[in-house]
């Protein structure tokens, strides 16, 4: 009995990935059975392929290609480093942005906490009474320095409208001006407040040399409604009340000192004593107004606020 003829099985081709066979060096496509020398196609093999092609059923290689295509269409990340449209990015791609955003939020929180915890400038502590916090601020009031604070009391009811203090310091003198209160403190600091805010601070030079012994009596002298004169033994300094701007400085003569307690008002002028050892009495009296020392032929600069707008001088 003759042995059945040997049928050669067609080689299975490797799965085809788009663009991968051409990119992988040294890998060649497997030859078909009819291209291998000395190998004859098994009887019926061609007929089987032809039958499959005729009936529309894919062969082995066609099934592998269909499976590969379906995997690529289901997983777009296998063929590209970027997510396909409509697909959410992977978690590891957005993790750096999440960490950066968390770091920024933490930094903003720390800055806000440091801002609230920082001490007030110059140790300012300005408080408004709850009984008058929602009421209009009209009506007369009287300032006074009591203990370690400056207080403003309603002239009709005596209720405290606001209270201003500085940590570790006491007021030496107070002066009402233009609906505000100017205060001289024991460290030589000059302040102006209207009960809503502390509008400006100015430090007097050499205050430690004379303020503890002399005190604040007669130091604050108004020169009209807009200018304040601060009389110290070595100089007279004038400030604009509206913004604390320095207007002029008048130093005492060599060997002489100003006496703030003996100042006298004569109309718009302030007569200030300046005793000297070897000077005539006419030289020991100084007349001042808001423009400075009153002398014949003087040309003052003025004390008004600077003009705003394109025509303002610079």
Number of C-alpha atoms within 10 A of each C-alpha: 3 4 5 6 8 8 12 13 10 14 11 13 15 12 16 16 13 12 9 10 15 12 9 9 8 7 9 9 10 12 12 11 17 12 11 11 7 8 10 12 16 16 12 11 14 11 11 12 15 13 14 13 12 10 9 9 12 15 14 13 15 13 13 17 17 14 14 15 15 11 12 14 12 9 12 15 15 12 14 9 8 13 15 12 8 6 10 8 13 11 9 8 10 10 11 11 11 11 10 11 12 11 12 11 11 12 12 11 12 11 12 11 11 11 10 9 9 8 10 11 9 12 12 14 15 18 16 17 12 11 10 14 12 9 9 7 12 7 8 11 19 16 21 18 19 10 11 16 19 24 23 23 17 18 13 10 8 11 14 19 22 21 19 22 20 18 12 10 16 19 24 21 20 22 17 17 18 11 11 19 21 25 27 25 24 19 17 21 18 21 18 24 19 17 20 11 13 17 16 15 16 15 13 14 12 12 16 12 10 14 20 13 8 14 14 24 13 16 23 21 18 20 21 14 12 17 24 24 25 21 23 25 20 20 16 22 18 26 22 20 21 17 13 18 15 15 19 17 15 14 14 18 15 8 11 18 18 24 17 22 14 11 20 13 14 9 8 12 18 21 16 21 21 24 19 17 8 10 11 10 11 8 13 18 15 18 18 20 20 25 17 22 18 15 10 6 6 10 8 11 10 10 16 11 11 9 10 8 7 6 7 8 8 5
